[in-house]
Amino acid sequence: MKNFFLAFALLTSITTFAQHKVVADKIVGIVGDKVILQSDITNAVADLQRQNAQQIPPNVECFIMEQQLISKALVMQAQKDSVEVGDDEVEALLENRIRYFVNQYGSKEALEEIAGRTVYQLKEDFRPGIREQELNKKMQAKIVENIKITPQEVKAYFDKIPRDSLLLYESELEIGEIVMYPKASRDLEKLAMDDLAEYKNQVETGKAKFESLAQLYTDDPGSKTTGGQYNINRTEKQWDPAFINQAFRLKEGQISPVFKSKFGYHIIQMVNRAGDDAVIRHILLIPKVTETEINESVGKLDTLRTALISSRIKFGEAVARFSEDENSKFTGGMHQGPNGNFITIDQLDKDIVSALKNLKVGEFSKPLSYSDERGKKGVRIIYLKSRTEPHRENLKDDYSRVAQRAVQIKKQDALEKYFAEKIPTYYLMIDNQYNNCESLKNWLRFAAKSGN
């Protein structure tokens, strides 16, 4: 059961789809009262090949069988230990699964046609597997919940790594920013609202199609090529509340009045709706910001920069009081990467990279105007908190990353020990076709004792 975490992660990512049913089937494994069918293996292999075509492990059927055995054993133990998964948790995960497939195939109708089943039937197909996956995760978490690691253990782990196997790190930076968004003049806001009202009138009078107008005029790059179309769900948190509220007031074919969100001004057309799911089209107009408004924001941030340089205000306090970037309240104004606040130069937009050329650690840039990914105009101050040099991994600079790997290995060892103790307590049956699987030798040994 080596590489338990990798294998388990791959297992829980497998999403067997209804169209991959096989006709012939047989029982190829049993753990306690949990059955493993040949179709479970066949479908999982197909899904793994589809999702991870470049990372298929050797002897893939042996690999999948091991993961199925682990999965069934975890479910058995979860039931013994009264680990529970709530119906609401399962339902939320089912909704996410269905939304994923709807986005993949373009619409609920296309999904149902391809699957040959209704969304309701698909949910029922997925439900047992989803519940089992969540039980697996919770049981695995319970097994390792008390696993901690000491600095001595981290050092012992690090000292065992051959020098030429230590990781090489690029230069990494901690970058913060304070952002202000210049407000468009009232006249330009009214112009955007009037334009949207005219588009609404053109559609309602049959002079134009909504999707054609969206392709021509929307300021939303994410939906311009699709005629403004999105698949949305009332419960999803990424949507602006004003947008969701307006959308779900509409009947099919109806167009909303002009309204304002945090992104700008919109109109929405309801294409179709099923409960909390809907397909909509929208047109976004962002009122144009002139140099006058930009210069006002530059002046405000220039004054704030002077206060930062003289230490009259700390960066974190300045972010909390003045930054208009909605993510700032979660990050303290710092850019986030895979390693927390530390990011590499290629993860930054070109305007920040340009600003960093003349910036030393601890300094603040002059206010810089820019456009975000939606084309919204902003002004910001860039703060270079730290910059590391390219280096080979060491405990002084990289302790947290080394410790994270070390604790994962300790957890993996704990899981393998747990299974070594538990395998003999389960009734096991493994079909003879898996007798040559090296990764299953412990399972096969105890399966033989179970009478297989």
Secondary structure, 3 states (H helix, E strand, C coil): CCCHHHHHHHHHHCCCCHHHCCCCCCEEEEECCEEEEHHHHHHHHHHHHHHCCCCCCCCHHHHHHHHHHHHHHHHHHHHHCCCCCCHHHHHHHHHHHHHHHHHHHCCHHHHHHHHCCCHHHHHHHHHHHHHHHHHHHHHHHHHHCCCCCCHHHHHHHHHCCCHHHCCEECCEEEEEEEEECCCCCHHHHHHHHHHHHHHHHHHHCCCCCHHHHHHHHCCCCCCHHHCCEEEEECCCCCCCHHHHHHHCCCCCCCECCCEECCCCEEEEEEEEEECCEEEEEEEEECCCCCHHHHHHHHHHHHHHHHHHHCCCCCHHHHHHHHCCCCCHHHHCCECCECEECEEEHHHCCHHHHHHHCCCCCCCECCCEEEECCCCCEEEEEEEEEEECCCEECCHHHHHHHHHHHHHHHHHHHHHHHHHHHHHHHCCEEECHHHCCCHHHHHHHHHHHHCCC
